[in-house]
C-alpha cells in the first residue's frame, strides 16, 4: 500500500517496529523455562538468533524486489502468482489477528495484579478497551502509531539491556553447570532449547509489511530488518546469561518473574510491581505493532485483487479503515474463548498453530527468494548458502508437526479460498460489465 499523500516512517521507527514485535511476554518467562535445560539453552539462543538474522538477510534481499506493502505475500505472489499469494496473505492475516488475542491477554494479565485483580468479566472488558484504544491510535495514522511504538519499545528495551549488563559483575560461573540438565542427548537438548527460543523471533519480517509507507524503502527496510532482529537477539541472550548466572538454579526453576528476582538479588527488596508493569508495556508495544501490521496485510491483498476491495479503504489519515476494524472485531471475538478454562487449552493450541503457519510462509518465501534471484541471474554461492540454511532451518522447526496438526494447518490455509474465488469472480463480472468506448461506433 503506497499512500504518498500521508507521512511515511523512517529507519528508526521501522527498527523499533521489528524489535517491538519480537520482544514481548516471552522475554519475561523464557529465561526460567530454558534454565531447566541447563546452560545449553544459551547455545540454543545463539543458534536460533543466528538463524533469525540469516532469515532477516533473506527478507532484506526480497524487499529489494518490490516496494509494495504487504510483506511475505508480495514476494510469494511475485514469484508464484495470485493463488499462492492469496494463500500466503490469508495465512499471514489469520495468524496475525489470532496472535493479537494472546498479546492482549498477556498485557492485561501482567497488569491485573497491580490493581488488585479483575473478575472474569472485568478482564474481558479491559482487554476490549485496550485493543480498541490501540486500534484508534493506529487509525490516526502510521506516523502516530509509529511514534507510539518507538516510545513503548524504548520503555522496555532500555531496562532489558541495562539490567543484565549491570548484573554481569554478579555472575557465578558455577551456575552454568551442568551444560545439559536433561536426559536427552546434547543435540536433543539443543533442539529443545532452540525450538523454545524460536517463538520469540516470529515477526522478524514485519519491516517488509509497510513497504510503500516507508521512506527510502530499498535502504531502510533491509537495515531495519537486520538491526531490529539483532537487537532483539541481544536482549534475549543478555537476559538469559545474566539471569542464569546470578540466580541459583533451584530458585530460578521455580521463578514466575525471573527479571523481578534478578533485580531483587542485585538491589534487594521486591521488584514484582515494576517488572509486571514492564512486561505489560512489552505486550502492549508488541500488540500496537501487530495491529499496524495486520491491517496492512489485508489492505495490500485487497489492492492486488486477492481480498475484497473494501479492505483497501483508507480513512483521512491514510490508515486501512476496514482492515483495522475487522481484525479488531475478530480478535475481540477470539479473546472470548479464553474466558472459559476448558477452551484455554484450545486457545493455546491455536496460538501454536499461528507460529507454525508463519514457518510455512517462511518456507514459501525461501523458495520465492531462490526463484526471483534465479530469474534475475543473481543466485550465486552466497545466495545459495542463505537459501539452503533458511529452508533447512524452517523445515527442521516444522519437523515436530504431528499429522493432525499438519492437516489443521492445511485446512486453515485452504479455508480462505472460497473468499478468493468469490473476489476474483466479482472482479471478472465487474470488468465484463464495463463498455469499452473505443469499440462503439457512432453515426
C-alpha positions as CSV (number, residue, x, y, z in Angstrom):
1,X,0.0,0.0,0.0
2,X,1.6,3.3,-1.1
3,X,-0.1,6.4,0.1
4,X,2.2,9.2,-0.8
5,X,-0.2,11.9,0.5
6,X,0.5,10.9,4.1
7,X,3.6,10.9,6.2
8,X,5.9,7.9,6.0
9,X,8.0,6.2,8.6
10,X,11.8,6.1,8.7
11,X,14.6,3.8,9.7
12,X,14.4,4.1,13.5
13,X,10.6,3.7,13.6
14,X,10.8,0.7,11.4
15,X,13.6,-0.8,13.6
16,X,11.6,-0.2,16.7
17,X,8.6,-1.9,15.0
18,X,10.7,-5.1,14.4
19,X,12.2,-5.1,17.8
20,X,8.9,-4.2,19.5
21,X,7.1,-7.1,17.7
22,X,9.8,-9.6,18.7
23,X,10.3,-8.6,22.4
24,X,7.0,-9.5,24.0
25,X,6.0,-11.6,27.0
26,X,8.4,-14.3,26.1
27,X,11.3,-12.1,27.2
28,X,10.0,-12.3,30.8
29,X,9.2,-16.0,31.1
30,X,11.5,-18.0,28.8
31,X,14.7,-17.5,30.9
32,X,13.1,-19.5,33.7
33,X,11.7,-22.2,31.3
34,X,15.0,-22.6,29.4
35,X,17.1,-22.7,32.6
36,X,15.7,-26.1,33.3
37,X,17.6,-27.4,30.3
38,X,20.9,-26.2,31.6
39,X,23.3,-23.7,30.0
40,X,22.8,-25.4,26.7
41,X,19.8,-23.1,26.5
42,X,22.3,-20.3,25.9
43,X,23.7,-22.2,22.9
44,X,20.1,-22.7,21.7
45,X,19.6,-18.9,21.9
46,X,22.7,-18.3,19.9
47,X,21.8,-20.9,17.2
48,X,18.2,-19.5,16.9
49,X,19.4,-15.9,16.9
50,X,21.9,-16.7,14.1
51,X,19.1,-18.4,12.1
52,X,16.8,-15.4,12.7
53,X,19.5,-13.0,11.4
54,X,20.0,-15.2,8.4
55,X,16.3,-15.0,7.7
56,X,16.4,-11.3,8.1
57,X,19.1,-11.1,5.4
58,X,16.8,-13.2,3.1
59,X,13.9,-10.8,3.7
60,X,16.3,-7.8,3.2
61,X,17.1,-9.1,-0.3
62,X,13.5,-9.9,-1.1
63,X,12.4,-6.4,-0.1
64,X,14.5,-5.0,-3.0
65,X,12.3,-6.8,-5.5
66,X,9.2,-4.8,-4.5
67,X,8.4,-1.5,-2.8
68,X,4.7,-2.6,-2.2
69,X,3.2,-3.0,1.2
70,X,2.2,-6.5,2.3
71,X,5.4,-8.3,3.2
72,X,5.7,-12.1,2.6
73,X,2.6,-12.3,0.4
74,X,4.0,-9.8,-2.1
75,X,7.2,-11.8,-2.6
76,X,5.3,-15.1,-3.0
77,X,2.8,-13.6,-5.3
78,X,5.6,-12.1,-7.5
79,X,7.3,-15.5,-7.7
80,X,4.4,-17.9,-8.0
81,X,1.3,-16.0,-8.9
82,X,-2.0,-14.8,-7.4
83,X,-3.3,-18.1,-5.9
84,X,0.0,-18.7,-4.0
85,X,0.0,-15.0,-3.0
86,X,-3.5,-15.3,-1.6
87,X,-2.7,-18.4,0.4
88,X,0.3,-16.6,2.0
89,X,-1.8,-13.4,2.6
90,X,-4.7,-15.4,4.1
91,X,-2.4,-17.4,6.4
92,X,-0.4,-14.3,7.5
93,X,-3.6,-12.3,8.2
94,X,-5.3,-15.1,10.2
95,X,-2.3,-15.8,12.3
96,X,-1.8,-12.1,13.0
97,X,-5.2,-11.3,14.4
98,X,-5.3,-14.6,16.3
99,X,-1.9,-13.9,17.9
100,X,-3.1,-10.4,18.8
101,X,-5.5,-12.0,21.2
102,X,-2.7,-13.6,23.1
103,X,-0.9,-10.3,23.4
104,X,-4.0,-8.6,24.7
105,X,-4.5,-11.3,27.3
106,X,-0.8,-11.1,28.3
107,X,-0.8,-7.4,28.7
108,X,-3.9,-7.4,30.9
109,X,-2.7,-10.5,32.8
110,X,0.5,-8.8,33.8
111,X,-1.3,-5.5,34.7
112,X,-4.2,-7.1,36.6
113,X,-2.3,-7.8,39.9
114,X,-1.1,-4.2,40.1
115,X,-4.7,-3.1,40.7
116,X,-5.8,-5.9,42.9
117,X,-7.0,-8.2,40.2
118,X,-10.1,-8.3,37.9
119,X,-13.1,-10.6,37.7
120,X,-13.6,-12.6,34.5
121,X,-16.0,-10.1,33.1
122,X,-13.8,-7.2,34.1
123,X,-10.8,-8.8,32.5
124,X,-12.6,-9.2,29.2
125,X,-13.9,-5.6,29.3
126,X,-10.3,-4.2,30.0
127,X,-9.0,-6.4,27.1
128,X,-11.6,-5.0,24.8
129,X,-10.9,-1.4,25.9
130,X,-7.1,-1.9,25.3
131,X,-7.4,-3.3,21.8
132,X,-10.0,-0.6,20.8
133,X,-7.6,2.1,22.2
134,X,-4.7,0.8,20.2
135,X,-6.8,0.4,17.1
136,X,-7.8,4.0,17.4
137,X,-4.2,5.0,17.7
138,X,-3.4,3.1,14.5
139,X,-6.4,4.7,12.8
140,X,-4.9,8.2,13.5
141,X,-2.2,7.4,11.0
142,X,1.0,5.5,10.5
143,X,3.2,8.3,11.9
144,X,1.3,8.5,15.2
145,X,1.2,4.7,15.6
146,X,5.0,4.6,14.8
147,X,5.8,7.3,17.4
148,X,3.8,5.4,20.0
149,X,5.6,2.2,19.0
150,X,9.0,3.9,19.4
151,X,8.1,5.1,22.9
152,X,6.8,1.7,24.1
153,X,9.8,-0.1,22.6
154,X,12.3,2.2,24.3
155,X,10.5,1.8,27.6
156,X,11.0,-2.0,27.5
157,X,14.3,-2.2,25.6
158,X,16.4,0.1,27.7
159,X,15.8,-1.6,31.1
160,X,16.1,-5.1,29.5
161,X,19.6,-4.2,28.3
162,X,20.9,-2.1,31.2
163,X,19.8,-4.5,34.0
164,X,21.5,-7.6,32.5
165,X,24.7,-5.6,31.8
166,X,24.8,-4.4,35.4
167,X,24.3,-8.0,36.6
168,X,27.3,-9.3,34.7
169,X,29.6,-8.4,37.7
170,X,27.5,-10.6,40.0
171,X,27.6,-13.8,37.8
172,X,28.7,-17.1,39.3
173,X,30.3,-19.3,36.7
174,X,29.2,-22.5,38.6
175,X,25.6,-21.7,37.9
176,X,26.2,-22.6,34.3
177,X,26.8,-26.3,35.1
178,X,25.8,-28.8,34.1
179,X,25.6,-27.8,30.4
180,X,22.9,-30.4,29.7
181,X,20.5,-30.8,32.6
182,X,18.2,-33.1,30.7
183,X,18.0,-36.8,30.0
184,X,18.3,-36.0,26.2
185,X,21.4,-36.2,24.1
186,X,23.3,-33.0,23.6
187,X,21.7,-32.5,20.2
188,X,18.3,-33.4,21.5
189,X,18.6,-30.8,24.3
190,X,19.9,-28.2,21.8
191,X,16.9,-28.9,19.6
192,X,14.5,-28.4,22.5
193,X,16.2,-25.1,23.6
194,X,16.3,-23.7,20.0
195,X,12.7,-24.6,19.4
196,X,11.6,-22.8,22.5
197,X,13.6,-19.8,21.6
198,X,12.2,-19.8,18.1
199,X,8.9,-18.4,19.3
200,X,10.5,-15.1,20.2
201,X,11.7,-14.4,16.6
202,X,8.4,-14.9,14.8
203,X,7.7,-11.5,13.2
204,X,11.2,-10.6,12.1
205,X,9.8,-10.0,8.6
206,X,7.4,-7.2,9.7
207,X,9.6,-4.4,8.4
208,X,8.6,-5.5,4.9
209,X,4.9,-5.1,5.5
210,X,4.6,-1.3,5.5
211,X,6.8,-1.2,2.3
212,X,5.0,1.5,0.4
213,X,4.7,3.7,3.5
214,X,8.5,3.7,4.3
215,X,10.9,6.4,3.4
216,X,13.6,5.2,1.0
217,X,12.4,1.6,1.4
218,X,15.3,0.0,-0.6
219,X,17.7,1.3,2.0
220,X,15.7,1.4,5.2
221,X,13.8,-1.9,5.1
222,X,16.9,-4.1,4.8
223,X,18.7,-2.2,7.5
224,X,15.7,-2.2,9.9
225,X,15.2,-5.9,9.4
226,X,18.8,-6.9,10.3
227,X,19.3,-4.3,13.0
228,X,15.9,-4.9,14.7
229,X,16.4,-8.6,14.7
230,X,19.9,-8.4,16.0
231,X,18.8,-6.0,18.8
232,X,16.1,-8.5,19.9
233,X,18.6,-11.3,19.8
234,X,21.0,-9.2,22.0
235,X,18.2,-8.6,24.6
236,X,17.3,-12.3,24.8
237,X,20.8,-13.6,25.1
238,X,22.0,-10.9,27.6
239,X,18.9,-11.6,29.7
240,X,19.3,-15.3,29.7
241,X,23.0,-15.3,30.6
242,X,22.7,-12.7,33.4
243,X,19.6,-14.4,35.0
244,X,21.1,-17.9,34.8
245,X,24.4,-16.6,36.1
246,X,23.1,-14.6,39.1
247,X,20.0,-16.6,40.3
248,X,20.7,-20.1,41.7
249,X,19.2,-22.9,39.6
250,X,16.8,-24.2,42.3
251,X,15.3,-20.7,42.7
252,X,15.2,-19.9,39.0
253,X,13.4,-23.2,38.2
254,X,10.5,-22.0,40.5
255,X,10.6,-18.4,39.4
256,X,7.4,-16.8,37.9
257,X,9.1,-13.5,37.3
258,X,12.9,-14.0,36.6
259,X,13.6,-10.4,35.9
260,X,12.0,-9.3,39.2
261,X,14.1,-12.0,41.0
262,X,17.2,-10.7,39.3
263,X,16.5,-7.1,40.4
264,X,15.8,-8.4,43.9
265,X,19.2,-10.1,44.1
266,X,21.0,-7.1,42.7
267,X,19.3,-4.3,44.6
268,X,17.2,-6.0,47.4
269,X,13.5,-5.6,48.0
270,X,10.6,-6.6,45.8
271,X,10.6,-5.6,42.2
272,X,7.5,-7.6,41.1
273,X,5.4,-4.5,40.6
274,X,8.0,-2.7,38.4
275,X,8.6,-5.9,36.3
276,X,4.9,-6.6,35.9
277,X,4.4,-3.1,34.6
278,X,7.4,-3.5,32.2
279,X,6.0,-6.9,31.0
280,X,2.6,-5.3,30.4
281,X,4.3,-2.5,28.4
282,X,6.2,-5.1,26.4
283,X,2.9,-6.8,25.4
284,X,1.2,-3.5,24.6
285,X,4.1,-2.5,22.4
286,X,4.0,-5.7,20.5
287,X,0.2,-5.5,20.2
288,X,0.4,-2.0,18.8
289,X,3.0,-3.1,16.2
290,X,0.9,-6.1,15.1
291,X,-2.3,-4.1,14.8
292,X,-0.3,-1.8,12.4
293,X,0.8,-4.9,10.5
294,X,-2.4,-6.9,10.3
295,X,-4.4,-4.1,8.8
296,X,-1.8,-3.5,6.1
297,X,-1.7,-7.2,5.2
298,X,-5.4,-7.2,4.3
299,X,-5.2,-3.8,2.6
300,X,-2.3,-4.9,0.4
301,X,-4.0,-8.1,-0.5
302,X,-7.1,-6.1,-1.5
303,X,-5.1,-3.8,-3.7
304,X,-3.7,-6.8,-5.5
305,X,-7.2,-8.2,-6.1
306,X,-6.7,-11.1,-3.6
307,X,-9.0,-9.8,-0.8
308,X,-12.4,-8.0,-1.2
309,X,-11.8,-4.3,-2.2
310,X,-13.3,-2.8,0.9
311,X,-10.2,-4.0,2.9
312,X,-8.2,-1.4,0.9
313,X,-10.4,1.5,2.0
314,X,-8.3,4.2,3.7
315,X,-9.5,6.9,6.2
316,X,-8.5,10.5,6.1
317,X,-5.2,9.7,7.9
318,X,-4.2,7.1,5.3
319,X,-4.8,4.1,7.6
320,X,-6.7,1.0,6.4
321,X,-10.1,1.6,7.8
322,X,-11.9,-1.7,7.4
323,X,-8.8,-3.7,7.7
324,X,-8.2,-2.3,11.2
325,X,-11.9,-2.5,12.3
326,X,-12.5,-6.1,11.1
327,X,-9.3,-7.5,12.6
328,X,-10.1,-5.8,15.9
329,X,-13.6,-7.4,15.9
330,X,-12.2,-10.8,15.1
331,X,-9.5,-10.6,17.8
332,X,-12.1,-9.4,20.3
333,X,-14.4,-12.4,19.5
334,X,-11.4,-14.8,19.7
335,X,-10.4,-13.4,23.1
336,X,-13.8,-14.5,24.4
337,X,-12.6,-18.1,24.1
338,X,-10.1,-17.6,26.9
339,X,-12.9,-16.8,29.3
340,X,-13.6,-20.5,29.7
341,X,-10.9,-22.7,31.3
342,X,-11.8,-25.7,29.1
343,X,-11.3,-23.5,26.0
344,X,-8.0,-22.1,27.1
345,X,-6.0,-25.1,26.1
346,X,-7.6,-25.0,22.7
347,X,-6.7,-21.3,22.5
348,X,-3.0,-22.1,23.3
349,X,-3.0,-24.8,20.6
350,X,-4.3,-22.3,18.0
351,X,-1.5,-19.8,19.1
352,X,1.0,-22.6,18.4
353,X,-0.6,-23.1,15.1
354,X,-0.1,-19.5,14.3
355,X,3.6,-19.9,14.8
356,X,3.6,-23.0,12.6
357,X,1.7,-21.0,9.9
358,X,4.4,-18.3,9.8
359,X,7.0,-21.0,9.4
360,X,5.1,-22.4,6.4
361,X,5.1,-18.9,5.0
362,X,8.8,-18.6,5.6
363,X,9.3,-21.8,3.5
364,X,7.3,-20.2,0.7
365,X,9.4,-17.0,1.0
366,X,12.6,-19.1,0.8
367,X,11.5,-20.7,-2.5
368,X,10.4,-17.3,-3.7
369,X,13.9,-15.9,-2.8
370,X,15.5,-18.6,-4.9
371,X,13.2,-18.2,-7.9
372,X,13.4,-14.4,-8.0
373,X,17.2,-14.4,-7.8
374,X,17.5,-17.1,-10.5
375,X,15.3,-15.1,-12.8
376,X,17.5,-12.1,-12.3
377,X,20.7,-14.1,-12.6
378,X,21.8,-13.2,-9.0
379,X,21.8,-16.7,-7.4
380,X,25.5,-17.0,-6.6
381,X,27.2,-19.1,-3.9
382,X,26.4,-16.7,-1.1
383,X,22.7,-16.6,-2.1
384,X,22.6,-20.4,-2.4
385,X,24.0,-20.8,1.2
386,X,21.5,-18.4,2.6
387,X,18.6,-20.1,0.8
388,X,19.6,-23.6,1.9
389,X,20.2,-22.6,5.5
390,X,16.9,-20.7,5.7
391,X,14.9,-23.5,4.1
392,X,16.5,-26.3,6.2
393,X,16.1,-24.3,9.4
394,X,12.3,-23.8,8.8
395,X,11.8,-27.4,7.8
396,X,13.7,-28.5,10.9
397,X,11.4,-26.3,13.0
398,X,8.4,-27.8,11.3
399,X,9.6,-31.4,11.6
400,X,7.9,-31.7,15.0
401,X,4.5,-31.3,13.4
402,X,2.1,-34.2,14.1
403,X,0.0,-35.5,11.2
404,X,-3.1,-34.0,12.9
405,X,-1.5,-30.5,13.2
406,X,-0.3,-30.7,9.6
407,X,-3.9,-31.4,8.4
408,X,-5.1,-28.5,10.6
409,X,-2.6,-26.1,9.1
410,X,-3.6,-27.2,5.6
411,X,-7.3,-26.7,6.5
412,X,-6.6,-23.1,7.7
413,X,-4.7,-22.2,4.5
414,X,-7.4,-23.5,2.1
415,X,-10.3,-22.2,4.2
416,X,-10.0,-18.8,2.7
417,X,-10.0,-20.0,-0.9
418,X,-13.8,-19.5,-1.3
419,X,-13.4,-15.8,-0.5
420,X,-10.5,-15.6,-3.0
421,X,-12.5,-17.2,-5.8
422,X,-15.6,-15.1,-4.9
423,X,-13.4,-12.0,-5.1
424,X,-12.0,-13.0,-8.5
425,X,-15.4,-13.8,-9.8
426,X,-16.9,-10.5,-8.7
427,X,-13.9,-8.6,-10.2
428,X,-14.4,-10.5,-13.5
429,X,-18.1,-9.8,-13.6
430,X,-17.4,-6.1,-12.9
431,X,-14.8,-5.9,-15.7
432,X,-17.2,-7.7,-18.2
433,X,-19.8,-5.1,-17.4
434,X,-17.6,-2.2,-18.5
435,X,-18.3,-1.0,-22.0
436,X,-15.1,-0.3,-24.0
437,X,-15.9,3.1,-25.6
438,X,-13.2,2.5,-28.2
439,X,-15.3,-0.2,-29.8
440,X,-18.5,1.8,-30.0
441,X,-19.3,3.3,-33.4
442,X,-21.3,6.5,-33.7
443,X,-23.1,7.6,-36.8
